């Protein structure tokens, strides 16, 4: 059974590239351009891992990650935080994310990180 990745990013090009690369690598992908009602969207998508951009509208990646990690239902769901901010490691810690990757990223590294996050 394919592992499902839920991507939150407001950049359509990043969503498209990540979707193509991850689907080619055997993942099922759900891509969204907003994190409004993040808990509801995660519940609906039922992912094995979330790839979450730092600057995702309307509340931002840090708030969205904290909301997920603070919920009983999704507190253990792996979150990979990604950002063009050079301080992405600190932002990921602040968000409570499990992993992080800096944009622009190597596509093979992204696949490896998602694979590891899925267990």
C-alpha positions in Angstrom: 0.0 0.0 0.0 1.4 3.4 -1.0 2.2 5.9 1.7 0.3 9.2 1.5 2.0 12.6 1.7 0.0 15.7 2.3 1.8 18.8 1.0 0.9 22.4 2.1 2.5 25.1 0.0 1.1 28.2 -1.6 3.6 28.0 -4.5 1.9 26.1 -7.4 5.3 25.2 -9.0 6.6 23.7 -5.8 3.4 21.7 -5.4 3.7 20.4 -8.9 7.4 19.5 -8.7 7.0 17.8 -5.3 3.9 15.9 -6.5 5.6 14.6 -9.6 8.8 13.6 -7.8 7.0 11.9 -4.9 4.4 10.1 -7.1 7.3 8.9 -9.3 8.9 7.6 -6.2 5.8 5.5 -5.3 4.0 7.9 -2.9 0.4 9.0 -3.1 0.2 12.8 -2.9 -2.4 15.3 -1.8 -1.3 18.9 -2.5 -3.0 21.9 -1.0 -2.3 25.7 -1.4 -3.7 26.7 2.0 -3.6 25.4 5.6 -7.0 26.8 6.5 -8.7 24.3 8.8 -5.5 22.3 8.9 -6.8 19.6 11.3 -9.9 19.1 9.0 -7.7 18.8 5.9 -5.4 16.4 7.5 -8.3 14.3 8.8 -9.8 14.2 5.3 -6.5 13.3 3.6 -5.4 10.8 6.2 -1.7 11.2 5.4 1.3 9.2 6.7 3.4 12.4 6.7 2.8 16.1 6.2 5.2 18.3 4.2 4.5 21.8 5.5 5.8 25.2 4.1 6.7 27.9 6.6 4.8 30.7 4.7 1.5 28.9 4.1 -1.6 31.0 4.3 -3.6 31.9 6.3 -1.8 31.2 9.6 1.7 30.1 8.6 3.5 26.8 9.0 4.5 27.3 12.6 0.9 27.8 13.8 -0.4 25.0 11.6 2.3 22.5 12.9 1.6 23.5 16.5 -2.1 23.0 16.0 -1.5 19.5 14.6 1.1 18.5 17.2 -1.2 19.9 19.9 -4.1 17.7 18.8 -4.7 14.3 20.3 -5.6 12.9 16.9 -2.5 14.1 15.0 0.2 14.7 17.7 2.3 11.8 16.5 1.9 12.5 12.8 5.3 13.2 11.3 5.7 16.7 9.9 8.5 17.8 7.5 8.9 21.5 7.7 10.3 23.3 4.7 11.3 26.9 4.0 13.5 29.2 2.0 14.4 30.8 5.3 18.0 30.1 6.2 17.0 29.5 9.8 14.7 26.6 8.9 16.1 24.4 11.6 15.2 26.8 14.3 11.7 27.4 12.8 11.1 23.6 12.6 12.0 23.3 16.3 9.7 26.2 17.1 6.9 24.6 15.1 7.4 21.2 16.8 8.1 19.6 13.4 9.9 16.2 13.3 12.1 17.0 10.2 13.1 19.9 8.1 14.5 20.7 4.7 15.7 24.0 3.3 14.4 25.4 -0.1 15.7 25.0 -2.7 16.2 21.3 -1.9 17.8 18.3 -3.7 14.9 16.2 -4.9 16.6 12.9 -3.9 17.1 14.3 -0.4 13.4 15.2 -0.3 12.4 11.7 -1.3 14.8 10.2 1.3 13.5 12.4 4.0 9.8 11.6 3.2 10.7 7.9 3.1 12.4 8.1 6.5 9.5 10.2 8.0 7.0 7.5 6.8 8.9 4.9 8.8 
